Amino acid sequence: MIGPRVQEAALSLAEAPAYLYDLPALDEHVASVRRALGPTELYYAVKANPDAELLRVLARHVDGFEVSSAGEHAHVTGLFPGTPVALGGPGKTDAELRLPHHRLHVESPNELRRLLATGLEADVLLRLNPDLPVRGAALTMSGPFGMDGDGVAECLPLFGDRVRLRGLHTHLASGLEAPQLLELAEALLDHSYEEVNLGGGMAVSYAEPEARFDWAAYGAGLGELRGGRRLRVEPGRALTAYCGHYVTRVVDVKRVRGEAYAILLGGTHHLRTPVTKGHDQPFTILPTGKGAGVAGEITFVGQLCTPKDVFARNIETSVHVGDTVVFEMAGAYAWNISHHDFLMHPKPAFHHLGA
């Protein structure tokens, strides 16, 4: 259920669709995460949402930013000169390997050799892709990401005074709860490296929006495992998902062969998350409409010419033309990964509450 600040803003919109970002809510959430993690360093994975106003709130609490492209690097360093930046991602170009950074996450022996060929200094974490079982993950980062033990062994003799090995980086999976992530951390920390970046992957439940990752348990568990090491995590979705809301309105309702549909302005070209993850996006209906209505099990769709343009399926509710629909948990992997120009509909407006 949306809070009064978001509801008031949604009802006051002259036009929809629009994104509403609740900055005070983000500030409170990230501050609580920072407290729970204690001495563990907190970086934000910019790929989750690079919105500048969100980044300004995050910058108050994080130790740095993780970027995965020259574009993200330019965006972050332009906003926050001097802030520590970790440069990751597969397929780095030679130009990207030359970018200034606090840490560079090397993905392969060949990438390390290309880095050495630049003649520049660099502090490196080797991205490890170990053969560890990952139970209950929403997404596993296997395949081309990082390297196995043989790849790490090939890299080790290449380091010297200019390109320095600082430790390991790993991000094995997404959608894991604190006990699962701590199990993986215990296995990964069975190495002699003094610095380890454990990545992100903290669970975010779209089916139960009120259920939150147990940051307190995770922070306490990492404290027990630290053993004098420098530990870092780099969540994305788990920091910003909750502060974002996508507001739209019902433009039509219909029944087709007994199935009820509500057609909304906009669509998954604005909010791709439910299509990407295959879930029903949580939402709240604000009864602002006076037009035709439907009730029962309703599927909520957008304006795109594809049957995949679905926000939520077979939801037991009632809705009328003109009603306002506020989709929650739209603050990560939402607008920034959507196919904005498909059918060339208008782009949404953006509003930052509390700015």
Summary of the structure (lengths in Angstrom):
residues: 355
radius of gyration: 22.0
end to end distance: 22.1
largest distance: 72.0
contacts: 1187
relative contact order: 0.17
helix: 30%
strand: 28%
